Amino acid sequence: MWKLTLGIILCAAWAQGQPVEEFLLPSARQVKAVVVDEEGAPVVGAEIFYSNDFRNVPSTQLDGKFQMETRAPVLVVRKGGYESRMIRTEEAAVRITMRRGALGEGGSNRAEESPAFRITLRKTQGERRFPACSGSGQHRRNAGLSTSFVFPKVPGVDVSDKGHDVDYTTQYYSIKTKNGRKGVQHGWGPLWGGAEPLYFDVWKSVKYEEIRYENDGLTIVDARGQASDGQRWRSLGKFGETATYSDVDEATAKILDRLLDGACLSVM
């Protein structure tokens, strides 16, 4: 399933005129890291996402370590029950510790490699659940899916008519800014995409955070980031449905966040 989701995500990136190559590093970097919890114990089975090797999702071993080569500028480390962490691979040059042996103790110096990163994962406070809708003060739910995001009515946010294609529906929630209209694209349908944010949004981020919700087997991901120029993006998604904005300034993001922060899940 995740491979199908990944293919949809990449197709969406190309369709929006965002060539993947534009965001990759010129050459691959060797990344070595050890993932530990807040007590310093190794975290086994943490998975590393957003490499440019789309066929491979590495995970940490019994000692909490992983190593990989990648051209991706950003990786995200995830483990169920822990908060996710972002690392920037541009800062991941492998460190070599040289230990000089005493004369007569075997001759040449011994090179010992050490992890480039020590990543600490914090445990979450139990399993998070996305709020269910109460039905008041919200836009009408969207027909065509068994579950659906429903958004609050936010002053100043205009709602477009629904647009339909063969296998998906879209709607826009937008505001007027000095740079034209900016807003949230809400799309849903059987082949719309997965819960994950788009690769190019993650790769351009200098700040990144995500919250993952589990509602009776349904995974919902709320991720957001900030690029080096200060522009913000955010993606709220589950399989077959996303609500996203991208390339907006801080003031605009605060207004649009009121819409996404007030979202609930309607179960038909």
PAZAPA-4460 file (N, C-alpha, C; in steps of 0.05 Angstrom, whole numbers, plus 32768, in hexadecimal, padded with zeros to 4 digits):
% residues 268
    n_x    n_y    n_z   ca_x   ca_y   ca_z    c_x    c_y    c_z   seq   type   mol
   8011   7FE8   8000   8000   8000   8000   8011   8019   8000     1      M     A
   8027   8019   8011   8038   8031   8012   8045   8038   7FF8     2      W     A
   804C   8023   7FE8   8058   8027   7FCE   8044   8035   7FBB     3      K     A
   802B   802D   7FBC   8016   803A   7FAC   8013   8057   7FB4     4      L     A
   8013   805B   7FCE   8011   8077   7FD9   8028   8088   7FD0     5      T     A
   8040   807D   7FD1   8058   808B   7FC9   8057   8093   7FAC     6      L     A
   804E   8080   7F9B   804C   8087   7F7F   8039   809D   7F79     7      G     A
   8023   809E   7F88   800F   80B3   7F85   801B   80CE   7F8E     8      I     A
   802A   80CD   7FA4   8036   80E6   7FAE   804A   80F1   7F9A     9      I     A
   805A   80E0   7F8F   806E   80EA   7F7C   8061   80F5   7F62    10      L     A
   804C   80E7   7F59   803E   80F1   7F42   8032   810C   7F47    11      C     A
   8028   8110   7F5F   801D   812A   7F67   8032   8140   7F66    12      A     A
   804A   8139   7F6E   8060   814D   7F6E   8067   8155   7F51    13      A     A
   8069   8141   7F40   8070   8148   7F24   8058   8157   7F17    14      W     A
   8040   814F   7F1D   8028   815D   7F11   8028   817A   7F19    15      A     A
   8032   8181   7F31   8032   819C   7F3A   804B   81AC   7F31    16      Q     A
   805A   81A0   7F1F   8071   81AE   7F14   8088   81AF   7F27    17      G     A
   808B   819C   7F3A   80A0   819B   7F4D   80B2   8184   7F47    18      Q     A
   80C7   8187   7F36   80D9   8170   7F2F   80E8   8168   7F48    19      P     A
   80E7   814D   7F4E   80F4   8143   7F65   8112   814A   7F66    20      V     A
   811F   8149   7F4F   813C   814E   7F4D   8143   8169   7F58    21      E     A
   8131   817D   7F56   8137   8198   7F5E   813D   819A   7F7C    22      E     A
   8132   8187   7F8C   8135   8188   7FA9   814A   8177   7FB4    23      F     A
   8157   8166   7FA3   816B   8153   7FAC   8186   815F   7FAE    24      L     A
   8198   8154   7FBF   81B3   815D   7FC0   81C2   8154   7FA7    25      L     A
   81D8   8163   7FA0   81E6   815C   7F87   81F2   8140   7F87    26      P     A
   81FA   8136   7F9E   8205   811B   7FA1   81FC   810F   7FBB    27      S     A
   81FE   80F4   7FBC   81F4   80E6   7FD3   8206   80EB   7FEC    28      A     A
   81F9   80EC   8003   8207   80EE   801C   8205   80D4   802C    29      R     A
   821A   80CD   803A   8219   80B6   804C   820F   80C0   8067    30      Q     A
   81F9   80B5   8070   81EC   80BD   8089   81EE   80A6   809D    31      V     A
   81F9   80AB   80B4   81FB   8097   80CA   81EF   80A4   80E3    32      K     A
   81DE   8094   80F0   81D1   80A0   8108   81CA   808A   811C    33      A     A
   81C6   8092   8134   81BC   8080   8149   81A3   808D   8155    34      V     A
   818D   807E   8157   8174   8088   8161   816F   807D   817D    35      V     A
   816B   808F   8190   8167   8087   81AC   814E   8094   81B7    36      V     A
   8145   808A   81CE   812F   8097   81DC   813A   80AA   81F0    37      D     A
   8128   80B6   8200   8130   80CB   8212   8142   80C1   8229    38      E     A
   8141   80A6   822D   8153   809B   8242   816E   8092   8236    39      E     A
   8171   8096   821B   818A   808E   820E   818B   8072   8204    40      G     A
   8175   8063   8206   8174   8048   81FC   816E   8047   81DE    41      A     A
   817A   8035   81D0   8176   8034   81B2   8159   802E   81AC    42      P     A
   814F   803B   8197   8134   8037   818D   8136   8024   8174    43      V     A
   812B   800C   8177   812D   7FF8   8162   8115   7FFB   814F    44      V     A
   811A   7FF8   8135   8104   7FF8   8122   80F9   8013   811A    45      G     A
   8107   8029   8122   80FF   8044   8118   8104   8045   80FA    46      A     A
   80F1   804F   80EB   80F3   804F   80CE   80FB   806B   80C4    47      E     A
   810A   806B   80AE   8115   8084   80A3   8108   8089   8088    48      I     A
   80F9   809F   8086   80E9   80A6   806F   80F5   80BE   8060    49      F     A
   80EC   80C1   8047   80F1   80D8   8035   810D   80D7   802A    50      Y     A
   8119   80C0   8028   8131   80BD   8018   8129   80BE   7FFA    51      S     A
   813D   80C2   7FE9   8136   80C2   7FCC   8136   80A5   7FC1    52      N     A
   813D   8091   7FD2   813B   8075   7FCA   811F   806C   7FD2    53      D     A
   810C   8070   7FBF   80EF   806C   7FC6   80E8   804F   7FCB    54      F     A
   80FA   803C   7FC4   80F4   8020   7FC7   80FD   8016   7FE3    55      R     A
   810C   8025   7FF2   8118   801C   800A   8111   802E   8021    56      N     A
   8107   8023   8037   8102   8032   8050   8113   8025   8066    57      V     A
   812B   802F   806B   813D   8023   807F   8131   8025   809B    58      P     A
   813A   8014   80AD   8132   8016   80C9   814A   8011   80DB    59      S     A
   8148   801A   80F4   815E   8017   8107   8160   7FFA   8110    60      T     A
   8179   7FF3   8117   817F   7FD7   811F   817D   7FD5   813E    61      Q     A
   8186   7FBF   8149   8184   7FBA   8166   8194   7FCF   8176    62      L     A
   81A9   7FDA   816A   81B8   7FEF   8178   81AE   800B   8173    63      D     A
   8197   800D   8164   818B   8027   815E   8198   8036   8147    64      G     A
   81AB   8029   8139   81BA   8036   8124   81AE   8030   8109    65      K     A
   81B2   8043   80F6   81AD   803F   80DA   81C2   804E   80CA    66      F     A
   81C6   8045   80B2   81D7   8054   809F   81CC   8051   8083    67      Q     A
   81D0   8066   8073   81C5   8066   8058   81D3   807B   8048    68      M     A
   81D1   8078   802E   81D9   808E   801B   81C0   809A   800F    69      E     A
   81BF   80B4   800E   81A8   80C1   8003   81AF   80DC   7FF7    70      T     A
   819F   80E5   7FE4   81A2   8100   7FD9   818C   8112   7FE5    71      R     A
   817B   8107   7FF6   8165   8117   8002   8171   812A   8016    72      A     A
   8169   8144   8016   8173   8157   8029   8167   8153   8045    73      P     A
   8151   8145   8047   8143   8142   8060   8139   8125   8063    74      V     A
   813B   811A   807B   8130   8100   8081   811E   8103   809A    75      L     A
   810A   80F2   809C   80F8   80F2   80B3   80F9   80D6   80C0    76      V     A
   80FF   80D6   80DA   8101   80BD   80EA   80E7   80B9   80F9    77      V     A
   80DA   80A1   80F6   80C1   809C   8102   80C1   8081   8111    78      R     A
   80B2   8080   8127   80AE   8068   8136   8094   806A   8145    79      K     A
   8083   8056   8143   8069   8057   8151   806D   805B   816E    80      G     A
   805D   806E   8179   805F   8074   8196   8073   808A   819C    81      G     A
   8081   8095   8187   8095   80AA   818B   808F   80C1   8179    82      Y     A
   8098   80D9   8181   8096   80F0   816F   80AB   80ED   8159    83      E     A
   80A3   80F4   8141   80B6   80F2   812A   80CB   8108   812B    84      S     A
   80E1   8103   811E   80F7   8117   811E   8101   811A   8101    85      R     A
   8108   8133   80FA   8114   8139   80E0   8132   813D   80E4    86      M     A
   8142   8133   80D1   815E   8139   80D0   8165   8143   80B4    87      I     A
   8178   8155   80B3   8182   8160   809A   819C   8152   8092    88      R     A
   819B   8145   807B   81B2   8135   8073   81CA   8146   806A    89      T     A
   81C5   815F   8063   81DB   8171   805B   81EE   8176   8072    90      E     A
   81E5   8170   808B   81F5   8173   80A3   8200   8158   80AC    91      E     A
   81FE   8144   809B   8203   8128   80A4   821E   811D   809A    92      A     A
   8232   812E   8098   824C   8123   8091   8255   810F   80A6    93      A     A
   8260   80F8   809D   8268   80E4   80B0   8281   80ED   80BF    94      V     A
   8280   80EB   80D9   8296   80F2   80EA   82A8   80DA   80EE    95      R     A
   82C2   80DE   80EC   82D5   80C8   80F0   82E6   80CF   8108    96      I     A
   82E6   80BE   811C   82F7   80C2   8134   8310   80B2   8131    97      T     A
   8327   80BF   8131   8341   80B2   812E   834D   80AC   814A    98      M     A
   8353   8093   814F   8360   808C   8168   837D   8083   8163    99      R     A
   838F   8091   8170   83AB   808B   816B   83B4   8074   817E   100      R     A
   83BE   805E   8173   83C9   8049   8183   83E5   804F   818D   101      G     A
   83EC   8046   81A5   8407   804A   81AF   841B   803B   819E   102      A     A
   8434   8045   819C   8448   8038   818C   844B   801C   8195   103      L     A
   844D   800A   8181   8451   7FEE   8187   8437   7FDF   818C   104      G     A
   8420   7FED   818A   8406   7FDF   818E   83F7   7FDB   8174   105      E     A
   8404   7FCF   8162   83F6   7FC9   8149   83FB   7FDC   8132   106      G     A
   840A   7FF1   8136   8412   8001   811F   83FF   8017   8119   107      G     A
   83EF   8015   8103   83E0   802B   80F8   83C9   8034   810B   108      S     A
   83C0   804D   8106   83AA   8057   8115   8390   8049   810E   109      N     A
   837D   8047   8120   8364   803A   811C   834E   804F   8119   110      R     A
   8340   804E   8102   832A   8061   80FD   8310   8055   8107   111      A     A
   8302   8064   8117   82E8   805A   8122   82D2   806E   811A   112      E     A
   82BE   8063   810C   82A8   8074   8103   8294   8078   811A   113      E     A
   8289   8090   811C   8275   8096   8130   825C   80A1   8121   114      S     A
   8244   809E   812D   822C   80A8   811F   822D   80C6   811B   115      P     A
   8223   80CF   8104   8221   80EC   80FF   820B   80F9   810F   116      A     A
   81F7   80E9   8116   81E0   80F4   8125   81DA   80E3   813D   117      F     A
   81D2   80EF   8152   81C5   80E1   8168   81A9   80EC   816A   118      R     A
   8195   80DD   8162   817A   80E6   8160   816A   80DC   8178   119      I     A
   815E   80EE   8187   814F   80E6   819E   8131   80E8   8198   120      T     A
   8123   80D2   819B   8106   80D1   8197   80F7   80D3   81B1   121      L     A
   80E3   80E4   81B2   80D3   80E7   81CB   80BA   80D6   81C8   122      R     A
   80B3   80C8   81DE   809A   80B8   81DE   8082   80CA   81DE   123      K     A
   806D   80C2   81D1   8054   80D1   81D1   8042   80C9   81E8   124      T     A
   802F   80DA   81EF   801D   80D4   8205   8006   80C3   81FB   125      Q     A
   800A   80AA   81F7   7FF5   8098   81ED   7FEF   809C   81D0   126      G     A
   7FDC   808D   81C6   7FD4   808F   81A9   7FC2   80A7   81A4   127      E     A
   7FC9   80B7   8190   7FB9   80CE   818A   7FA2   80C7   8178   128      R     A
   7F8B   80D3   817D   7F73   80CF   816C   7F6A   80EA   8161   129      R     A
   7F63   80EA   8147   7F59   8103   813B   7F3D   8107   8144   130      F     A
   7F35   8121   814A   7F1A   8126   8155   7F04   811F   8141   131      P     A
   7EEF   8114   814B   7ED7   810F   813B   7EC6   8129   813B   132      A     A
   7EB6   812B   8126   7EA5   8144   8122   7E8D   8143   8134   133      C     A
   7E86   815B   813E   7E6E   815F   814E   7E56   8168   813D   134      S     A
   7E5D   8175   8126   7E48   817C   8113   7E40   819A   8113   135      G     A
   7E4A   81AA   8126   7E42   81C6   8128   7E59   81D8   8120   136      S     A
   7E52   81ED   8111   7E66   8201   810A   7E7B   81F8   80F6   137      G     A
   7E73   81E4   80E5   7E87   81D8   80D3   7E7B   81D8   80B7   138      Q     A
   7E8D   81D6   80A3   7E83   81D2   8088   7E78   81B6   8084   139      H     A
   7E66   81B3   8071   7E5A   8199   806D   7E6F   8184   8065   140      R     A
   7E6A   816C   806E   7E7D   8156   8068   7E7C   8150   804A   141      R     A
   7E90   8142   8040   7E93   813D   8024   7E8A   8120   801D   142      N     A
   7E77   811F   800B   7E6D   8104   8003   7E82   80F6   7FF3   143      A     A
   7E81   80DB   7FF3   7E92   80CB   7FE1   7EA7   80BC   7FF0   144      G     A
   7EAB   80C1   800A   7EBE   80B2   801A   7EB1   80A9   8034   145      L     A
   7EBA   8093   803F   7EAE   808A   8058   7EB7   809C   806F   146      S     A
   7ECE   80A9   806D   7ED7   80BC   8081   7EE1   80D5   8072   147      T     A
   7EE0   80EC   8080   7EE7   8104   8072   7EEE   811A   8086   148      S     A
   7F01   812B   807E   7F08   8143   808E   7EF1   8157   808B   149      F     A
   7EEA   8164   80A1   7ED7   817A   80A1   7EE4   8191   80AF   150      V     A
   7EE1   81A9   80A3   7EF0   81C1   80AD   7EDD   81D6   80B9   151      F     A
   7EE7   81E5   80CC   7ED7   81FA   80D9   7ED3   8211   80C6   152      P     A
   7EBF   8222   80CB   7EBB   823A   80BD   7ECD   8250   80C9   153      K     A
   7EE1   825A   80B9   7EF4   826D   80C3   7EEF   8288   80B5   154      V     A
   7EEA   829E   80C4   7EE5   82B8   80B7   7EFC   82C0   80A4   155      P     A
   7EF4   82C9   808D   7F08   82D2   8079   7F12   82BC   8066   156      G     A
   7F0A   82A3   806C   7F12   828D   805B   7EFB   8286   8048   157      V     A
   7F00   8289   802E   7EEC   8283   801A   7EED   8266   8011   158      D     A
   7ED6   825A   800C   7ED5   823E   8004   7ECB   823C   7FE7   159      V     A
   7EDA   822E   7FD7   7ED3   822B   7FBA   7EBE   8215   7FB7   160      S     A
   7EB3   8215   7F9F   7EA2   81FE   7F97   7EB4   81E6   7F94   161      D     A
   7EA8   81CE   7F95   7EB7   81B5   7F91   7EBD   81B2   7F74   162      K     A
   7ED6   81A8   7F6F   7EDE   81A1   7F54   7EE0   8183   7F52   163      G     A
   7ED7   8177   7F3C   7ED6   815A   7F3A   7EE6   8150   7F22   164      H     A
   7EF4   813A   7F26   7F00   812B   7F10   7EF6   810F   7F12   165      D     A
   7F02   80FD   7F01   7EF8   80E2   7F00   7EF9   80D4   7F1B   166      V     A
   7F10   80D7   7F29   7F14   80C8   7F42   7F1C   80D9   7F5A   167      D     A
   7F17   80F3   7F59   7F1B   8104   7F70   7F0B   811D   7F6F   168      Y     A
   7F08   812A   7F87   7EFA   8143   7F89   7F0C   8157   7F98   169      T     A
   7F0B   8171   7F91   7F1C   8185   7F9F   7F0A   819C   7FA7   170      T     A
   7F14   81AA   7FBC   7F07   81C3   7FC5   7F1D   81D4   7FD2   171      Q     A
   7F1A   81EF   7FD0   7F2E   8201   7FD9   7F23   8214   7FEF   172      Y     A
   7F34   8218   8003   7F2E   822B   8019   7F44   8240   8017   173      Y     A
   7F3D   8258   8010   7F52   826C   8009   7F4D   8287   8016   174      S     A
   7F62   8296   8019   7F61   82B2   8022   7F70   82C4   800F   175      I     A
   7F6A   82DE   8010   7F77   82F1   7FFF   7F90   82FB   800D   176      K     A
   7FA7   82FA   8000   7FC0   8304   800B   7FCD   8318   7FF8   177      T     A
   7FE3   8325   8000   7FF0   8338   7FEE   7FFD   832A   7FD6   178      K     A
   8000   830F   7FD8   800B   8300   7FC2   7FF5   82F0   7FB3   179      N     A
   7FDD   82F9   7FB5   7FC7   82EB   7FA8   7FB9   82D8   7FBC   180      G     A
   7FA7   82C8   7FB1   7F98   82B6   7FC3   7FA9   829E   7FCA   181      R     A
   7FA9   8297   7FE4   7FB7   8280   7FEE   7FA4   8270   7FFE   182      K     A
   7FA8   8255   7FFE   7F95   8246   800E   7F9B   8228   800F   183      G     A
   7F88   821A   801A   7F89   81FD   801E   7F7B   81EF   8007   184      V     A
   7F89   81DC   7FFB   7F7D   81CB   7FE7   7F74   81B1   7FF5   185      Q     A
   7F5B   81AC   7FF4   7F4F   8193   8000   7F47   8181   7FE9   186      H     A
   7F53   8169   7FE9   7F4D   8156   7FD3   7F47   813B   7FDF   187      G     A
   7F35   812C   7FD2   7F2F   8111   7FDB   7F25   8100   7FC4   188      W     A
   7F2A   80E6   7FC7   7F22   80D3   7FB2   7F32   80BA   7FB4   189      G     A
   7F2A   80A5   7FA7   7F37   808B   7FAA   7F55   808A   7FA1   190      P     A
   7F5D   809C   7F8F   7F79   809D   7F86   7F85   80B8   7F8C   191      L     A
   7F7B   80C7   7FA0   7F85   80E1   7FA5   7FA1   80E1   7FB0   192      W     A
   7FA7   80CF   7FC2   7FC2   80CE   7FCE   7FC2   80C2   7FE9   193      G     A
   7FD9   80C4   7FF7   7FDB   80B9   8011   7FDC   80CE   8027   194      G     A
   7FE1   80C5   8040   7FE1   80D7   8057   7FFA   80E8   8059   195      A     A
   8010   80E0   804C   8029   80ED   804F   802B   8108   8040   196      E     A
   803A   811B   804C   803F   8134   803D   8050   812E   8024   197      P     A
   8050   8140   8011   805F   813C   7FF8   807D   813E   7FFE   198      L     A
   808C   812F   7FEF   80A9   812E   7FF2   80B6   8149   7FF0   199      Y     A
   80AE   8159   7FDB   80BB   8172   7FD7   80B6   8186   7FED   200      F     A
   809F   8184   7FFA   809A   8195   8011   80AC   818E   8029   201      D     A
   80AF   8174   802E   80C1   816C   8044   80DE   8173   803D   202      V     A
   80E7   816E   8025   8103   8172   801E   810B   818F   8020   203      W     A
   80F9   81A2   801B   8101   81BE   801C   80FF   81CA   8038   204      K     A
   80F9   81B9   804C   80F4   81C3   8067   810D   81C6   8077   205      S     A
   810F   81DC   8087   8124   81DF   809B   8117   81D9   80B7   206      V     A
   80FD   81DB   80B9   80EE   81D3   80D1   80D8   81C0   80C8   207      K     A
   80D3   81AC   80D8   80BF   8198   80D1   80B4   818B   80EB   208      Y     A
   809A   8187   80EB   808D   8178   8101   8075   816A   80F7   209      E     A
   806D   8154   8104   8056   8145   80FC   8049   8139   8114   210      E     A
   802F   8135   8112   801F   8126   8125   8010   8111   8116   211      I     A
   8011   80F8   8120   8004   80E2   8114   7FED   80D8   8126   212      R     A
   7FD5   80D5   811A   7FBE   80CC   8128   7FB6   80B0   811F   213      Y     A
   7FAB   80A1   8131   7FA2   8086   812A   7F85   8084   8133   214      E     A
   7F72   8083   8120   7F56   8080   8126   7F4C   8065   811B   215      N     A
   7F4C   8051   812C   7F41   8037   8125   7F4D   802D   810A   216      D     A
   7F67   802D   8108   7F75   8023   80F0   7F79   8038   80DA   217      G     A
   7F6E   8050   80DE   7F71   8065   80CB   7F88   8078   80D4   218      L     A
   7F9D   807A   80C4   7FB3   808C   80CB   7FAF   80A7   80BF   219      T     A
   7FB2   80BC   80D0   7FB0   80D8   80C7   7FC9   80E6   80CE   220      I     A
   7FD5   80F4   80BB   7FEF   8102   80C0   7FEB   8120   80BD   221      V     A
   7FF2   812F   80D1   7FF2   814C   80D0   800F   8155   80D1   222      D     A
   801A   815E   80BB   8036   8166   80B9   8038   8182   80AF   223      A     A
   804D   8190   80B9   8051   81AC   80B0   806F   81B1   80B0   224      R     A
   8076   81C6   80A0   8093   81CD   809E   8097   81E9   8096   225      G     A
   80B0   81F2   8098   80B8   820D   8090   80D1   820B   807F   226      Q     A
   80D1   8219   8068   80E8   8219   8056   80FC   822E   8060   227      A     A
   8113   822E   8053   8129   8241   805B   8121   825E   8057   228      S     A
   810E   8264   8045   8105   827F   8040   80EE   8287   8052   229      D     A
   80E7   8276   8065   80D2   827C   8078   80B6   8274   806F   230      G     A
   80B3   826B   8056   8099   8262   804D   8090   8249   805A   231      Q     A
   8076   8247   8060   806A   8230   806E   805B   821D   805C   232      R     A
   8058   8204   8064   8047   81F1   8057   803B   81DF   806D   233      W     A
   8024   81D3   8067   8018   81C0   8079   8007   81AC   806A   234      R     A
   8006   8193   8074   7FF7   817E   8067   7FE8   816E   807C   235      S     A
   7FCE   816C   807A   7FBE   815B   808B   7FB2   8146   8079   236      L     A
   7FB9   812D   807E   7FB0   8118   806B   7FAC   80FD   8076   237      G     A
   7F9B   80EE   8068   7F97   80D1   806C   7F96   80C6   8050   238      K     A
   7F96   80AB   804E   7F96   809F   8034   7F7D   80A7   8025   239      F     A
   7F80   80B3   800D   7F69   80BB   7FFD   7F5F   80D7   8002   240      G     A
   7F6C   80E6   8014   7F62   8101   801A   7F79   8112   8027   241      E     A
   7F7C   812A   801D   7F90   813D   8029   7F85   8159   8029   242      T     A
   7F8F   8169   803B   7F89   8186   803C   7FA5   8193   8040   243      A     A
   7FAD   81A3   802C   7FC9   81AD   802C   7FCA   81CB   8024   244      T     A
   7FDE   81D8   802F   7FE7   81F2   8024   8005   81F2   8022   245      Y     A
   8010   8204   8012   802C   8205   800D   8035   8221   8005   246      S     A
   804E   8228   800B   805A   8241   8003   8049   8259   800C   247      D     A
   8043   825B   8026   8035   8272   8030   8046   827E   8047   248      V     A
   8042   8298   804C   8051   82A5   8062   8045   829E   807D   249      D     A
   8052   82A7   8092   8049   829F   80AD   802D   82A9   80B3   250      E     A
   8027   82C2   80AC   800D   82CE   80B2   7FF7   82BE   80A4   251      A     A
   7FFB   82B7   808B   7FE7   82A7   807C   7FE4   828B   8088   252      T     A
   7FFB   827F   8090   7FFA   8264   809B   7FEA   8264   80B5   253      A     A
   7FEB   8279   80C5   7FDC   827A   80DE   7FBE   827A   80D9   254      K     A
   7FB5   8288   80C4   7F99   8288   80BE   7F90   826C   80B3   255      I     A
   7FA0   8261   80A1   7F99   8247   8096   7F9A   8231   80AB   256      L     A
   7FAC   8234   80BE   7FAE   8220   80D4   7F95   821F   80E5   257      D     A
   7F87   8235   80E7   7F6D   8235   80F5   7F5A   8222   80E8   258      R     A
   7F5B   8220   80CE   7F4A   820E   80BF   7F52   81F1   80C5   259      L     A
   7F6C   81EB   80C2   7F75   81D0   80C6   7F75   81C7   80E3   260      L     A
   7F7B   81DA   80F5   7F7A   81D3   8112   7F5E   81CC   811B   261      D     A
   7F4A   81D7   810E   7F2E   81D2   8115   7F21   81BB   8107   262      G     A
   7F31   81AC   80F6   7F26   8196   80E7   7F1D   817F   80F9   263      A     A
   7F09   8171   80F0   7F00   8159   80FE   7EFA   8143   80E9   264      C     A
   7EF5   812B   80F3   7EF1   8115   80E1   7ED4   810C   80E2   265      L     A
   7EC7   810D   80CB   7EAB   8105   80C9   7EAA   80E8   80BF   266      S     A
   7E9C   80D7   80CE   7E99   80BB   80C7   7E7C   80B7   80BE   267      V     A
   7E79   80AF   80A5   7E5E   80AC   809A   7E51   8092   80A1   268      M     A
***
